[in-house]
């Protein structure tokens, strides 16, 4: 390399550093200004509420409020892409909607409206339906070029808009600039901010990206398109209204291509002629929004650091296709849905977040960030964290550093082997299936499929490569611990009766449509969130779904399982058993370590025939607040502990040992359970017990 090339490279490096520094300063200044403006606005709101004695009050809304969603939809319906294409704007993002309760303006509005509608000379019919039809929701945006600057917004919310005469004195139209078109409302503000930005040495390419808009309720009276705008002033109108709104017509579709009509909705005016145009206004909402800009993916940001920001998702970076470095550590991310199309990304730090869904998030990484070389996934709430490293290495072939540890060749080999074994193939079916027709006699707590895989040698015989009859002979299949993430290739096993898929990575119950003869199904220790795809298994009598993430039983189809007798739901996230109301055949239900708050077992034999039924349930479900429609009293908890606490029973022993083969037990040792009563029956089951 020559000295000139060396100096050129240094110069280019210096220029890139300078550009990055200027960009950082720009966005730092913008963020600082936004915080200062937001803080100042909050202070002004509080002072206004205090000084007016509550006559002016501001209420921040949420998506749960009807008025919030109505106002949100109104803004979106009045946005037209064609109006903003020249500025590179694709949409609008609403951050906050505040409801304005102004008693003084409301009283003024209602008083004038009553006076107008009761006027005998008024051509408007004095009927409430007609009055409502003549009311419209219009928009108002503060013009920063007018005197008052940033104080205009709070003055507007407290005292209402200026009168037409004041606007005329300021050199504007003799009318209050209200409109049903966002573009026409925003035009003065956008023009002023663009002109001001041109005078600055280094400015935001979109100086108008953030703004406020006020939604007003306006009584229009009778109105027609104006053809001669020269006479648009208050002198040609009746003296009753306090202002004259201009009401442009906008196309109803947000994504339309046709620009809005330039006509305004007013009565056609002739000089000296009396006009019947009536107008009143009431301020309703203040909305804070941001314009969504079109960005050039070829010249985007390359390095992004958003750590320590309490972000829950990154839904606005998919367009940044030039990114090669992202640090999103120490946030509250729970999904990677917004991180798509980042094919150039090399470094990604997702440590110290709330990510849980191993299958979905790893799929996003594999599809959209396949060139990653450095990835950090530590300190998240991952499902199946023990196998996360090998699963990640198997999906991202370019990784050289994972969780700050180098990826070794042996790990790559093991990851490929795990990925190959995680798919249900013909080889795995032949190796793990059995053809027994009768369930083995055993007192073991293992499932039938698990027992047969250990005890039986009746594997299916495959005569040749074209032989497909062996599928029909399979009755039992044990695929425990195979890291399976999706159920597939089971449609030919139409005579399958016992299936065990414990300790896998399944997130969804699917692929069992043809296995209509299933009698026993084990799906415990997976990552399942919802019970589905089982309603056609009418012969199923045992279902194990323990150690999953199921949070509801409503509409899960268990009522279609007419022969279901045993259901295991231990260690899930259930808070109600309402979905079991239509399963009358159920005899055994296991719900240990489930935080129930409300349980209703009325009408079941257990609630009528069991001795001390209520206290027994209260003792075993410590978080229960109500049982059978009656609140659980604190005294009941004490009584339950007195009766059932500290008892050594057969159920207690079976729970702690994990089996009920009591004749094999030689020693029992429970030193930490404060046992005070032994109730093991006559002792014929514990014939070998020595201690």
N, C-alpha and C positions, 0 to 999 in steps of 0.2 A: 504494500500500500504506500502510495506517495504521500509526501507532506501535505499537498493540496487536498487530496482525498481525506486525509486525517482532519484537516481544518474544516472541510465541508461537513463531515460527519459530526464534528463537535458543534458546528453552527446549527445544524438541523436539530441536534439534541437540545441545544440551548433554546431554540425556537419552540420546540415541543413542550419543554419545561415551562417556558414563559406563558405559552398558551394555556397549559393546564393550570398554572397559578392564577391567570386572569379569570378563567372559567370558575375556579374555586371561589375567588373573591366575589364574583358576580352572584353566584348562588348563595354564598354566605351572607352577602348584603341583602339579597331578596328574602332569605329565611328570617334574618334579623328584623327586617321591616315588617314582615307578616306577623311575627310574634309581638312586636311593639304595637302595631295597629290593632291586633286582636285584643291585647291587654287593655289598650286605651278604650276600645269599644265596650268591653265588659265593664270597665270602671264608669264610663258614661251611662251605661244602662242602669247600673246600681244606683248612681247618683240621681238619675231621673226618677227611678222608683221611690227613692227616699224623699226627694224634694217635692214630688207630687202627692205624697201620702198614699201611694198605692193606686191612684187614679190612672197611672200609666204603668202597665206591668208586662213583662216579657216572659214567654213560655217556650222553652226549647222542646221540639217534638222528636218523636222517634217513629220507626216504621210500624209500631203497634198502634199508633194514633190514626184514626180514619182521615182527619184533616191533613195529616202529614202526607199520606200516600196520594190523596186527591190533589194536593198542591204540587207534589213531585211529578205526577202524571201530567198536570196542566203545563208545567214548564217544558217537559219533554215534547208534548204535542205541539207547542208553539215554536219549536226550534226547527230551522230549515238549513240543511247543509249547503245548499246553493248560495245562501246569503253570506257564508263565511269561507267559501272555498278560496277566495283571494288571499285570505290570511292563513291558509293551511290548517283550518280547524275542522275536526271530524265529528266532534260531539261536545256534550256538556256534562260535567260531573258535579252533582249537588252534594255539598258537605254538611250543611246545616240549614234547617228551616225553623224560624222563630215566629211564634204567634204573638201579635201585638194586641194587648187589651188596653185600649184608650177610651176611658169613659167619656171624656169631654168631646172627642171627635165623634163617638157613637151617638151621644145625645144631640150634637149639632146635625149629624146626618139624619137621624130619625125625625127630628123636629122639622127640618126643611122638607123631607120626603112627605111627611104628614100634611104640611102646609100646601105643597104642590098638588098632591092628590085630592085634597079637599077643595081646591080652588074651583069655583063654578065656571070660570072662564077657561079653565084648562081643557084642552081637547083630549087629554088622557082619561080613559075610563077609570072610575073610582072602584076598581076591583083588584083584590090582592093578586090573583093569577096574572093579570095584565101588568101590574107593577113589577112582579118578579121577572116576567119575560123581558122587561125593559132594563133589567140590571145586568151588568157584565163585569167580568174580572179582567182588569187591565194591569199593565206593568209600568213601573216608574224606575228610572235609573238616574242617579245624581250626575249632573254634568260638572266635571271638575274645573271647567273653564269659567264657570260663574263664580261670583264672589261668595265667600264662605268656605270654599274648599271642603275639607274632610268633615267640617261641622254641619254640612247640609243634611247628612243622613239622620243624625239624632234630632236636629231641628224639625225635619220632616215627620219623624215618628212621634214627636211630642206635640207639635203645633199644626201639623198638616202642611200641604204644599202652599207655595206662594200663590197669590191671586194673579189673574191674567194681566192686570195693569202693571204689576211689578215685573213680570216677564217682558212686557213691551218696553218698559223703561230700560231694561238691561240689553235691549237690542234684539230680543227674540220674538217669535210669534206671540201674539196676544192670546195665548192658550197654554194650559198646563200640558206638558209632553207625556201624555198617557197613551199607551198603545197595546195592542194584542199581539205585536210582533217583537220578538227579542232583538232582531237585527236593527230595527228602527229605533228601539229604545237605547240600544248600545252604541249606535253610530256616533253621537257626539263625544262620548267617553273614549271610544276607540281612537277617533281622529285626534283628539287632544293628546292622549298618551303617546301615540305614534310620533306626533310632531315634537313633543317634548323629548322623546327618546333620541330623535335625530340630532339634537343639540348636545347630547352627552358623548364623551369620548368612548366610553365602553358601556353598552346598555344591553338589557335583556332583549333578545330578538322578538319576544312576545310580551311587551310591557303591560298588556291588558289582560293577562291570563287569569287573574283572580278578580272577583267583583261581587257586588251586592245588588240585589234587585228587590223591589218592594211590590207586592201584589195588592191591588186596591179593588174594592167593590164599588162600582160606579153605576149610578142611575142615569141612563142616557136619554130617556124620553124618546121622541120620534126622531129618526135620523135617516139620511139618504146620502149617496155618494156626492161629494163636492166636485164641481166641475170648474169653478173659478176660485182658486185659492187666494186671490188678491183680497177678498172680502172676509178672510178668516180672522175676525177679531170680535171682542166682546161688545162693541158698540152696535152691532147688527143683531144681537141676541137679546132675549128677555133679561131683565135685571135680576131675576130670581137666582140663577146659579152663581156660584162663587168662582167657577172656572169653566173653561171649554176644552175638553180633551180631544186630541186628534186620534182617530182610531183607524190605523191602516189595516188592510186585509192581508193575511198571510195564508199560504197554502197549508192544508191540514196535516200533511205528512212531513215527518221530521227529515226523512231521507229523500225528499223529492228532488227532481232535477229542475223543475220549472221555478223561476224566481217569483216572489210574491208580487201581487198587483200594487201599482203605485198609488192607487186611489185611496182616499181617506173617507171614513164614514161620518158624514155630517149632512145637515140639510143644505140644499142648494140655497144660496143667499143672494138676495137682490138688495141693493142699497135702499135704505129707508123703509123696507118692508118688514113688518113685524114677524118674528120667527117664533116657532113653538118649541125650539130645542131646549130641553131641560137637562141639567147635569148636577149630580151630587156624588160625593166620594166618601169612602171609609177605608182606612188602612187596615189590612188584615195580616199580612205575612212579610217577613224580611228573610231573604234567602241568600246564603253565601255559596258561591259556586266557583268552578274552575273550568276553563276551556280545555278540551282534549285536542292536542296538536298532532298533526301528521309529522312524523320524523323520518329522515332519510336513513335507512338501515346500513348504508355503506359507509357513512361518516359519523358513526355513533361513538358513545363512550366505551372505553376499553377496560377501565378499572372502576369498580363500584364497591364502596364500603358503607354498609348500613347497619353495622353492629350497634348494640346497646340502644335500640329504638323502640322496643316493645311491639314490634310488628307481628301481626298474626298471619299475614300472607304477603307474597310479592306478586301482585296481579297486574303490574304496569311496566314490566321489563321485557316482555316477550318480543318487543320491537327492537330491543338493543342487541342486535345480532353480532355486533363487533366486540362484545364483552369477552374478555379472556380471564378476568379475575373478579370474583365476588366474595365478599366477607359479610355474611349475614348471621354471624354468631351473636349469642346473648340477646335473643329476641324471644318471641312467643309464637314462632311459626308452627302451624299445625298441618300445613299442606304445601305441596310444591306445584300446585296447579298452574300458577301464573308463569312458571319458569319453563317456557317452551321455545323451541327454535334457537337455542343457544349452542349452535354446533361448534363455535370457536372457543368455547369456555375450557380453560385448562385447570383453573384453581377454584375450588368451592369450599367454603367453611360454613357448615350448618350446625356447629356444636352449640350446646346449651340452648336448645329450643324445646318445643313440645310435639315433635314429630312422632307419630305412632304407627301409621299404616305402612308396614314394610313392603308389602307387595306393590301397592299403587305408586308409592314414592320411588321405589327402585325402578319401576317400569318407566316413569317419567325421566329419570336419570339416563336410562339405557336408550330411550328413543330420542331425546332432545339434547343430551349432553354426553354423547358417546365418546368424545375425545378428552374427557377429564383425565388428568395425570395426578392431581393432588386433591384428595377429598377428606373432609373431617366430619364424621357423623356422631361424635361422642356426646354423652350427656343428653340424650333424648329418651323418650318413653317408648322405645321401639317394642313391637311385638316380637317375641322369640329372639331376644338379643343375643343368645348364645350362638346362633347360626348366621348372624347378620354379616360378619366379616367375609365368610366364604361366599355367601349369596351375592354380596356386592362385587367381589372380585370376579365372580362368574358372569356378571352382567356387564361390567365395565372392563373390557379387555385392555385398555390403554393405561389403567391405573398403575402408578409406580409407588405412590405413597398414600396409605389409607390410615386415618386416625393417627397421623404422625409416626407411622411405622412402615418401613419398606415392605413391599409385596414380594414374597419369595417365590421361587419356582415351585417349590413343594405346595405352597398355598394355591398357586394357579392351577396345578394339576388336581389338587383336591377339590377346588371350586368347579372345575370342568366335570369331574366325576360326580359331584353333587348335582350339578345342573342336568347331567344326563339321567341320573336316577330319579329326578324329581318329576319326570314325565311318565305317565302310565302307558307303558309300551306292551307289546305282545310278549316280550321276554319276561317282564316283571309279572305279568298276569300268569304265565306258565309257572313261574318260580314260587309265587305266593298264594296260589289258589288250590282248593281241594274239591273233591267230588262226592264226599260223604252225603248220604241221604238222611241219616239219623243224628240227632244231637247227642254228643257224648254225655254219659252220666258222670257228674263230678260235682263236688261241693265247692270248687274253686270259684272265686269271684271274677275270674277272667271271662271275657266274652266268648261266645261259641267259636267265632272265627279265630280268636287267639288260641283257644284250646286245640282246635283242629290243626292249626299250623305247627303246634308242638307235638301232638300225639299221633296224628294221622299221616300215612304215607300215600294216600290215594290222590296223587296228582293227576291232572288231565294228560292223556296221551295224544300227541299230535303225530299223525301218521306221516304226512308229508307237508310241503309248503302250501299246497292248495287246500289242505284240510281245514275246514271251518266248523266242523261238527263238535269239536272239543269245547267250543264256547258254550254249547247247550248243556254240557255236563257239569259245569262249574256251579257249585252251590255255596261255597265259602271262599272269602277273599280277605286276607290280612295284609294291609299295606301301612302298618304303623311305622312312624319315624322315618319316612322316605322323603321328607321335605317337599311333598306334593303341594303345589300352589293352585292347581285347577283340576277339577274332575273331568276326565275325558276318556274316550275309548271303552266305555262300559255299556254301550247300547246293545251289544251282542249277548251280554250275560243275562238273558231273560229268565233264567231259572235260579238266579242268585238269591239265597235266603239269608245268609249271615255275612255282613260286611263291616270291617273295622278299619277306620281311617284316623286313629288317634295319633296325636303328636305330629301333626303336619302343619302346613302353612296355608290352609284353605281360608279364604275370606267369604266364600259364597257357596251355598248348597245348590248344585246344578248337576246335569248329566245323568240323573237317575230316572229319567222318564220311562225307560223300557224295563227297569228292574222292579216290576210290579209284584213279584213274589217275595220281596224282602220282608223278613220277620224281625230282624235285629240289626240295628244300625248304630255304630259308635263314631261320633265326630268330636269327642272331647279333646281338649288341649289343642285347639286350632285358633284361628283369628276371625271367627264368624260373628257378624254384627246383627244378622237378621235371620229368622227362621222362615224359609221359603222352599219351594220345589219339592214338598213332601206330600201334598194333598192327595196324590194319586196312589200312594203306598198304603192301600186299605188293609193289607195283611200285617202291617207293622205292629208288633206288640211291645218292643223294647227300643227306646231311643235315648241315647246318651249325648248330651250337648254341654256337659260341664266344662269349666275352665275356658270359656269363650268371652265375648264382649256383647252378648245379647242384652238389650235394654227394654224390650217390650214383647209381649205375647199376643197383642191385639192383631187380628187379621192374619195370623200366621198359618192358618189352615189346619191346626191340630184338631179342630172339630170334625174334620173329614176322616180322621184316623179312627174308625169305629172299633178297632180291636186293640188300641193302645192301652197297655196296662202299667208299664213302668216308664217313667220319665225322669231323667236326671238333669238338673240345671244348676249344679253347684258352681259357685264362684263365677257368677255372671254379674250383670249390672241391672238386674230386675228390681223394680220398685212396686210392682203390682202383679197379681195373678189373674187379672180379669179375662185373659184369653183362654183360660182353662174351663170356663163355665160350660162349654158345650162338649166336654169330654167325659161322659158318664162312665166309660169303661175303665178309667184310670184307677189303679189300685195302689201304686207306689209312686211317691213324688219326693225327690231329693233336691233340697234347695239350700244346703248348708252354705254359710258365709255370704248369704245374700241379704242386703240391707233393706228388708221390707219395712215399710211404714204403715201400710194398711193391708189387712188380710181378711177376706170374707169366705168362710167355709160353711155358711148356713145351708141347710138342706142336704148335707152330706152325712152318711152314717157315722163318720168319725166324730162329728160335732154332737151327736145324740147318744152314742153308745159308749164312748170312751170315758173312763173314770178320770176326774180331774183334767178334763180335756183343755179347758181354758188356761189353767195354770201351767200345764205341760207346754202349750204353744208359747205362752209368754216367757217361760224359762229358756226355751231353745231359740227364740227370735228376740234377742235383747233390744233391738232397735224398733220393735213394733209399737206404734202409737194407737192403733185402733184394731179391734178384732171383732168380726161379725157385727159391725156397725156400732160397737160400744167402745168408748175410749178406755185405754189401759191405764189404770191408776197405779201410782207408785207403791201403794200397799200390796197390790197384786204381785208386783215384782218380788217383794220381800217374802210373801207367802209361797211363791213359786220356788224360790231358792231354799226355803225351809223344807219343802217337800221333796224336790228333785235334786238339789245340790248335794254333792259329796256322796253320791250313791254309786257303788260298783255293781253294775248290771251287765247282762249279756250284751245288750246293745252298746254299752260303753266300751266293753272289751273288743267287740267286733269293729267298732269305729277306730279305735286306737291301733289295733293290730292289722287292719286292712283285710281280714278274712274271718270266716265263722267256723273254721275247722278246730273247734275247741278241744277235741280229743287229742290233737297234736301238741297242745300247749303244755309245757312243763314248768314255766315260770312266769309270773306276772310282777312287774315292777313299775308302780306309778307313784313316785315319791312327791311330785309337785302338784297333786290334784286335791289335797285336803279331804281325802275320803274319810267318811265317818260311819258309813253303813255298807255292808256287803250283802248284796241280793242277787246271788247267782243261781237261784233255784235249789233243787235237791242235790246238785253236783254230779249227776250222771254224765253230763257232757264234758266235764273236766276230770276225766278218769286218770290222766297222767300228770295232773298238777301236783307239784311237790312243794311249791313255795308261793 
